[in-house]
Amino acid sequence: MFERILIANRGEIALRIARTCRELGVRTVAVHSPVDARAPHALYADERVALPGDAPAESYLNMARLLEAARATGAQAIHPGYGFLSENGDFAEACAAAGLAFIGPPARVLRAVGDKLQARRLAQAAGVPITPGLLEPTGDAGALVAQAERLGFPIMLKAAAGGGGKGMRRVERAEELPEALARAASEARGAFGDERLYLEKCLLDPRHVEVQILADQHGQVVHLFERECSIQRRHQKIIEEAPSPGVDEALRERLCAAAVQVARAAGYQNAGTVEFLLDRDGRFYFMEVNARLQVEHPITEAICGLDLVRAQLRLAAGEPLGLSQADLTRRGHALECRLYAEDAEHGFLPSPGRIAGLRSPTGPGVRFDCGVEAGSEVPVHYDPILAKLICQAEDRPAAIARMQRALAETAVLGVATPLELLLDVVGSEPFRAGDTSTGFLARHFADWHPDPGRRQALLLGWLAAELSGHAGRAREAAAGAPAAADASPWHTLGRWRMEG
């Protein structure tokens, strides 16, 4: 096992990785941009290194600076988290050249599956069905129009590199394609430094289902069952669950076997996800491989009882998996809701600013992976995810009830979040019935607006809890009672450090 690693990321995922490292006795090095200098992920790590600028290219995408920070601090490995450089084959190769372990797949695998077109060709060769579409990229609008007309509209325009909904556009008619092409290429260039595009036939209202895999350096591959990620905005997920309510045991067996086939064909190593679209007739189609840890990995951890970051570290250190497919079982049901700094009432517009107040939920079966605290700045430069709320229970109805309770206990003040929309979605009859698909929000919540009365009640509840806590501490102080643990300088001064 490694003694010290550098975490080349920020926010909740950097904190989540650092916590597992602390349990394992592995020291961590955080990197941070100027705007993130007092961010929780930077203050939690054992050491931290400042990066020169706030723009991603100057900070979390700056390969040379990251490698320099790793060398200067004596790190033996780099964990890229997700996003940024997590699927960049050049970065994985540069880590290896510098004598650093890359905690993820090796460069050859990243290049084989990180390019979506190459991954489609690989899956097809492995006998796994793929969505109809191009197998070569093009920037020629005329050629794309001709291909789209052969496939039939609507089509999906996609970036050949990257994922997470970046560089993706649904195109309904031929006349929309040139503008969509320009916008998708620009977004892909900004997110991945690669503007190549391709198109696929757009399946009508499918489910988005993915299979978590783990693979060691000795040829062993296992799956950790499936997750459903159909509730999306702008092709990015906001609610995930495991297992999928649309997958029975027979389909699960075929789906997971196909994921393992793709992983074996790629010579896969470490953790990854094989993603599929599932149509209403139960047919599935390979979509892509996400060669990294996924945002939604906690729901798989919840139903399987594994720590995927711990597994990543062990696999990157060359250890064998240490378990077979027969050792893996599922327990209960898990849901995840993502909290973004976004205004769900107004087209999910970004909502940067300062977190004025934060109340996190607690209780049995509740996990809150959060990258901010009261006083944190939410900058404009990065993905606006703040936290993930994960609930696990014995079955799906119980998990939904637990999620409703936990969402109602959560409060974020100072920036807009989709908390109220999430509450309405998980409480809706279509969601309860498991009638989920990628068109769910457009079909059921196109004209959604928050309930003003509930918003006021949530705010008043938060204020009452805060005032009650302050009043209780004041009464204790007046009575000469010993200071409570949360009234110590370590809490009242926030994340205080010797260096100021």
N, C-alpha and C positions, 0 to 999 in steps of 0.2 A: 504493500500500500504506500501511497505517496506521503511525504511528510509536510509538504507545503504546495498549495496550488494557487494560481491566479484565476480569478473569476472575471472574464471579459464581458461583463454585462452590468445591468443596473436593475433597480426596482425590486419587485417581489421575487423574481426568479433568482436574482443574485443573493437575496436574503435566504431563500429556500435552500439553495445549494450550500451556503455557508453554515446553515444550521445542521445539516447532515454531516458536514466536515467536522464541526465541533464535536458531535457525538462520536465520531471516529478518531478524534485526536489529531486531525489534519489541520494545520494552520492555513489560514486563507489570506490572500492579498486582494483587496478591492481596488478597482480603478474608478475614477470619477471625473466628470467634466466640471468646469467651474460652477455651473448652476446646481450640480449635484454634490457640492462639497460637504454639505451638512445632511445629505440624504441618509436615511436609515441604513441602506446597504453599505455605504461608505464607513459609517461609524460602528457597525457591528463587526466587521472583519478585524483580524489580528493586526494587519498592516494595510495601508492605503497609499495609492500613488495617484497624483494629479495628472490629468491629461490636459492638453493645451487649449482646447476650444470647446464650445458647446455644440457646434454643428457635428452631426454623426461622423463625417469624414475626418474631423479633427480629433475625435474622441473614440467612441466605441467601434468605429470602423477603421481606425488608424493602426494598421498591422504593425508597422515599424515601432510605434510607441508602445504597443502592447507587448511585443517581444522584448523590447528594451526594459520594460517594467518587470517582466518575468525574470530576466537575467539579473537585474539589479537586486531583486529581493530573494534570489535563490529558489524560486519556484521550480518544481519539477514537471509541472503539467499545467495546462490551461483548460478551463471549462468555459465553453462559449455560451452556455444557456440556450435561449432560443432567439430567433431574429438575428440582426446584426451579422456576425461572421460565422454563425453556427453551422451553415451548410456550404461554406466557402472552401473549395478544394485547395485553392492557392494558400489560404491561411493554414489549413491542416498540414500542407506540404512544408510551409515555412516553419511551423512548429517542429516538425520532425527534423528539418535541417538544422535547427537551433538546439537540438537535443532535448526537446520538450515533448511530453506526451500530450496529444490532443484528445480530450475526453469526449469522444464521439467517433464516428466511422473514419477510417483512413481516407486519404485524399482520393485514391482510386475509386473507392465506393461513392464518395460524395460526387465525383464527376460522373459516375455511371448513373446515379439515380437523382442527383441534384438538378441535372438538365431534364426537364419534364418530358421532352421528346425522346431522349435516349431511354428514359425510364419506360415510356410507352412501348418502344421497340423491344426492350428487354422483357417486359411483361407479356407481350404478344408472342415472343419466341418461347416463353415458358409455358404457353398454353392458357394464359389467363385472359379473359375477354377484356377489351378496352373500348372506351367510347369511340364511335366513328369520328374521324377527323384527320388532320394532317399529321404526318410523321416527320416533316421537315419545316423549319421556320422560314418565314419570309417577311420582308418589309414592304412588299409590292402590293399596294391597295387593290390594283386590278386583279392580280392573281388571287388575292383573298376573296374578293367579290365572286369571282368565278367558282372557287372552291365552295364558298358558302351557298351559292345557288345550287350547286350539285347536291350538297348535304341537305339543304332546305333550312330556312330560318324558322325559329331563332337559333343563333349560334353563340358559343362562348369564345371570346378572344382572350388568350392567356399569355402571360410571360413565360418564356422557356426556362428561365432561371427563377429560383425563389418560390415563395408561396405566401400563405397568410392572406390571400385575397388581393395582394398587391399586383398591379398590372393586369387586372381582370375586368372584362366588360361583357355584359350580355347585350347582344345586338339583335334587334327585332327585324330590321329592314336593311336592304342593300345601301340605301342612301345614308344610313347612320354610320356605316363602316369606316369611311375615311376619318371622321372626327374621333370615333372610338379608337381607331388605330393610333392616331397621334397622341391621345390622352394616355392610352395604355402603355405605349412605348416610353413616354416621358416618365410615367410613374415607375415603370420597371427599371429605367435607367437610374432614377434617383434612389430606388430602394436596393437594387442589386448590382448596379453598374453594368447592366446587360439589357439591351432594349429589344432583343429578339422575341418575336411573337409567333404564335400558331393558333389554330382554331379547332374547336370540337363541336360536334352536334350537341345542341342543348337539350338534355332530357327534360321532359316536362314534369315538374314537381316531384323530383326524386327525394329519397332520404340520403343523407350524407353519413356514411358509416365507415369507421376506420378500425384497424386491428393493430394493437400494440405488440411489438416483437422485441425480443432480446436475443443477441447472438454473441458467442464468444470467439476468440481467436483460434479455436480448435475445431471449428466446423459444426458446433451444436447451435441449433436455432429453436426457440420456443415462442409461442404466442401467449399473450395474456388477455385473450378474448377481445370483444369488440366494444366500441363506444359509439354512440350516436351524437352527431354534432349538427343537426339539421336547422336549429333555430339560429338564424344568421341575419346580420345587417351588413350591406355592402360586401357580401361574400365572406364576411368574417364572423366567426362564431360568438354567440353571447351566452348560450345555455348548452350544456352537454350532459349526457347521462350514460351510465353503464349498468346493466347491459341495454341494448337497443330494444325498445318495445315492439319494433317491427321485425325482429329476427327470432325465429324458432330454433330448436336444437339442430334440426337437419340443415337448415340454411347456415347456422353458426359454424357447423363442422366444415361445410364447403368453403365458406368465406375465409375462415381462419387457415384452412389448408392452402388456399390460393395465396394468402399473405406470406406464408412460410415458403411457398414455391418461388415467389418473387424475391424474397430475401436470400434464398439459396442461390438463385440465378445470378444475383448481384454480388455474391460472396460477402454478404453483409456482416458487419461487426458492430457491437455496442447496441444502444437503444434506438428504436425508430418506429415509425408508424406507416402502415400501408393503407392508403385511402381509396374508398370505393364509392360509387353512386349506386343506389339500389332502387329499381323501378317498382311500380305498383304490382307487377306480376312476379316479383321475387327474383328477377334477374339482376345480377350485379356486374359492374364494369369497373375495371381498374382505372384510377384517376391519377395518382401520383404517390411517391414515397416522400415522407418528411423525415429526413435523415438527421434527427435531433430529438431532444426532449420536447414534448408538446406542452402548450399552456395547460391543457386539460388532463395531464398525466395524473393529478391527484385522485380522480375518480377511479382509475384503474388501481392505484395503490389502495384505495378504500375497499374495493371488492376482492382484491387478491392478497392483501396484507403484506405487501412488499414496499420497500423504499427504492424507487427507481433511480434516484441519484446515487444511492449507495451501490446499486448494481452497476451503474455507469462507471463509477470510480474503480470498482473491482475489475470490470471487464477491460478498462483502459490500462490497468496495471498488468494485464496478461493473465489474470486468474480465470479458471474455467467457470462456467455458469453454476455448477454445483447443484443443479436441479434438472429434472426431466419434465416433459409435458404432463406426465401422469401425476407429478407432484403439485401441479397448479389447479386450484379449484376456485370457484366464485362463491361469494357470500353476500347475500342481500342486494341492495340497489343503491346507487350513488348518483347525485346530481351536482353539477357545478354551475354557478352563475358568475359571470365576469362583471366587475364594476369598472367602467371606464369613466374618465372625465369627459363626458359627452352629454349633450342635451337631446334626449330621446324625443322630446316634443317637437323639436325643430330640425329634423333630418339628421340627428346624431352629429351635430356640429361639435367640434372640439371645444372644451371648456377649461382652458388653462387658468391658473391662479393659485392662490394660497388656500391650503386646507385650514379652515377656521375651527373645525371641530370634527371629531371622529369617534364614533361608538361602534365597537365590534361585538358581534354576537358570541355567545358561549353556550355550553350545555352539551349533553350527550350527543355523539355523532356529528358534531359541528367542527369544522376546521376553517380558519380564516387566514389565507396567505395574503399578506398585505405589504406593500412597499412604501407606504407613506404613514405619517402620523400628524397630529395637530401641529400646525406651523409649517408643514412641508410645502414647498413650491412645486406645482405641476407645470413643467416647462412646455413650450410649444414645439420643441425640437424632436421629441421622441413619441413612440406609441403611447396613447393616453391611458393604458391599463393601470389601475390603482391597486386592485385586489381581486381575489377569487374567493368565493364562498362555496364551500363543499359540504354537503350533507349526506350521510349514509344511514340507512335503516334496513330493517329486515325485508321490506318489499317496496315496490314503487309507490303505492299510495302513502305508506308511512314516510318515505323519503320526501315526497311532495309536501306533506303536512309539516315535516321538520324544516324544509326549505322555506315555506311560508312563514313559519314562526321566526326563523333566523333572519330572513330579509326584513321582517317587521321590527326586529331588534337592532338593525343596522342603521347608522346615520352618518352621512358625510355632509358637512357644511362648508360653504365657501366656493365650491365648484358644482356644476350640474352633473348628475349621474343618472343611469337608467334604473335606479332602485324601484321606482313605482311601476315602471313598465314590466320589470322582471316579476314583481308581485302579481301583476295582472295576468301575465303569461302563464306562470306556474299554477295560478288558480283557475284558469279558463277550462271550460269543458273539453274543447278539442285537445288541449295538452294532457289533461287528465285521462282522456281516452286513448292517448298514444298516437293520435292522428297528426304526426309531425312530418314536416318536409321542408325543403329549402325555401319554399314559398309561403311558409307559415305566417310570418309577420305581414307580408303583403296581402294575404288572404283574410286574416282575422284581425289585424291591428293597423290597417292602413290609415284609419282616421282616429287613431288613439290620442287621447289627451288625459293628463293626470286628473285625479279627483282633488279639487281644491281643499275640500274638507279634510280628506285623509292627509294631504300634505301638511296642513296646519296641525293636525293631531300628532303626526310623526315629529314635527318640529317641537311642539309643546312637550311631548313625551321626553324628547332628548334634553330639553332645557330643564325639565323637572328633575330628571335623573342627575344632571350636573349640579343643579342648585342643592338638591338633597345631599349629594356627596360633600359639597363645600360646607353646608350647614352642619352636617354630622361631625366633620373634622373641627369646625369652630366650637361646637358644644363640648367635644372631648378636650380641646385645648383649654377652654374656660374652666372645665372641671378638674384640670390638672392631670388628665389621663395621659398615659404614654403615647407618643406619636405613633400613628399607624405606619405600617411598612410603606404604604404608598405616599406617605407624607415626608419620607426621608429625602435628603438632598439629591439622591440618585434619581428620584422621580420628579421632585418639584423643580429641579434645574434642568430637566430634560436629559438629553444625551451629552452630558458635560464631559469634557476631556481635559487632561493636563495642558495640551497644546493650544487650548483656547477654543 
